[in-house]
Amino acid sequence: MQHDWNGWYVGGQIGLSQHSATYEDVDYDWYGSTIDLLSLGGSAGVSLGYNTVTQNTLMGVQADIGVLSNSEETIYASDVQMQNDLDVMVKLQGRVGHAVGDTVIYTSAGLAYANFERSWTEYNDVPDTWPDLGDGKVGVVLGFGLEQAINERLSVSGAFTSSLFGENTSVNPNGFPLRINDKVDELTFAVNYKLGDVSATGAAQPQAGSPANFAGAYGGARLGGSFADISTSDIDFFMGGSTYDVGNTGGLAALSGGYNWQLGATVVGVETQLSFAGLSESYDNSYGTLETGIEQTASIRARAGMAVGDTMLYVLGGVTAADVENLNYADTSGTYTGLTVGAGVEQFVTDRISWTAEGTYTLFDGQDDSDSTDDGLYGTADLTTVSAGVNYYFGEGGRNTGAGAMAPSHDWSGGYYGADLIALANEGSVQDPDYYESGGSFDVVSLGAGVGGHVGYNWQNGAFVYGAVADIAAYSNDEAQTATGYREVSSAITAMATLRGRAGIASGNTLFYTTAGLGFVQSELEHAYLPSPNTSSFDLSDTRVGAVVGLGVEHALSDTMSVKLETLYFTSAEGDYAQDPVQGCGGPSGFDGGDCEMVGTDSNLAIKAGLSFAF
């Protein structure tokens, strides 16, 4: 008996979690440094959910509660002990996806609550201590996943979620505030048990169906929310030397238009979007008034999806330009350009009108100060958006006549190899926990291109396709932030390889899949003093290992050839690197007075277009 996805279910889950906390020193108590703390941990929890399936389209809601082991104790500036813990998370998410046979693939969005416990204890200046920086915070969660039935009641699933939490502020006895923003990424694996009756008549059978007609021109409007970090990097030590992040949260209104082409269940298209964001933040600091914001963005992106019945799941990747205000001592305002990735769902409600919802993330490379006398000041930003709206399709009517999933018509099983063209946006980050350079972080964003190859193997059971893929590529990413004659912070990515699992649903000649695994990045990251070489420099170059997750769409052109569009997100674990030759960082008794160390990390977005051949 096939699995009936309708109704209530309960589950248990375990997973891996990464917590990133950003401390913003608003009043320059600590030279205005932005301090990024990263912790890795595990999670365990339970879930309760409800699904309804119509014409192979699943809609549902799921509530999760979990305990997390993320805990990080850091000695900062030789006399500060920072404790940063995350112990509980609750999520309430809506799910929309394709249910075909015993497999469901879906996107999700909703609200998250997390309990953060943390403190900042300065032993040489007790009034300058923040004894309780913890808080319970509500944020937005976005994600995707795949679920596979084992029998009529049991199913197993894997899911990725990313939760963004707004700032909380704490003021110490000396009257200085710290603003803290949090992000939590989770990769979870669950076993679910269906409650109530089971019935073969409720199963989501693959059928000789026909998807709705998404081809042609359309226009639309959307509303939503946006979340941005706008940063100024002070390489020349005008303000104490660091990257100063400012969190911005606001609304979003957008107009879009595009054109789709459709072949069976495969839908590909190009879309332009003009967005108006109500992002703005302003406050006074030691150097005057800080003002940041994003007024509007314009983007062009490719979309690729799979249509099942009246519903399409899609991935997107493209380029976004943003009108960014970034005034923090220096004026690095201007038009920032970045790489955008995302995913969404679209469903017809009439013969011409559809509703749509999507989430996107953009990493901008920014620009330097327009005033040439302020050498060594650079601006960067990132932007997350969540939006929902409607599209209107021009041309022929009668588009909402989809009749469920097409039965798979291509055999995806067996080995394959191929070539990839890639666009990559990378952020290399240097942390200074020993306060060698007045603490804080230095972030360098680079945009580049890559070319590479892949090899993999698939297994197929009906509409369920699963397998493994390995790839490697060379990249052109190379960026430096320089203060002439003093300092240069540089980041380059020369190569990256991944080893990933893939699992998805086949409909007609189309495969929509999730992917997750390990990434290996050859990072050339350096905090250097000029002229070079200089024994005070830090070379943080290394092959970094981290997690990589993503979504993709693949279309078979023939029995042996296919094309794909895939988006990936990579984040590395942190690593400590000492100066060579070793130099000491003094500190009071009981604190780290050993070698000076800095910490290097990398994270990136990739958009891959690939061509594969079966063997």
Buried (B, 14 or more C-beta within 10 A) or exposed (E): EBBBBBBEBEBBBEBBBBBBBBBBBBBBBBBBBBBBBBBBBEBEBEBBBBBBBBBBBBBBBBBBBBBBBBBBEBBBBBBBBBBBBBBBBBBBBBBBBBBBBBBBBBBBBBBBBBBBBBBBBBBEEEEBBBEEBBBEBEBBBBBBBBBBBEEBBBBBBBBBBBBBBBBBEBEBEEEBBBBBBBBBBBBBBBBBEBEEEBEEEBBBBBBEBBBBBBBBEBEBEBEBBBBBBBBBBBBBBBBBBBBBBBBBBBEBBBBBBBBBEBEBBBBBBBBBBEBBBBBBBEEEBEBEEBBBBBBBBBBBBBBBBBBBBBBBBBBBBBBBBBBBBBBBBBBBBBEBBBBBBBBBBBBBEEBBBBBBBBBBBBBBBBBBBEEEEBBBBBBBBBBBBBBBBBBBBEEEEEBBEBBBBBBBBBEBBBEBBBBBBBBBBBBBBBBBBBBBBBBBBBBBBBBBEBEBEBBBBBEBEBBBBBBBBBBBBBBBBBBBBBBEEBBBBBBBBBBBBBBBBBBBBBBBBBBBBBBBBEBBBBBBBBBBBBEEEEEBBBBBBBEBEBBBBBBBBBBBEEEEEBBBBBBBBBBBEBBEBBBEEEEEBEBEEEBBBBBBBBBBBBBBBBBBBBBBEBE
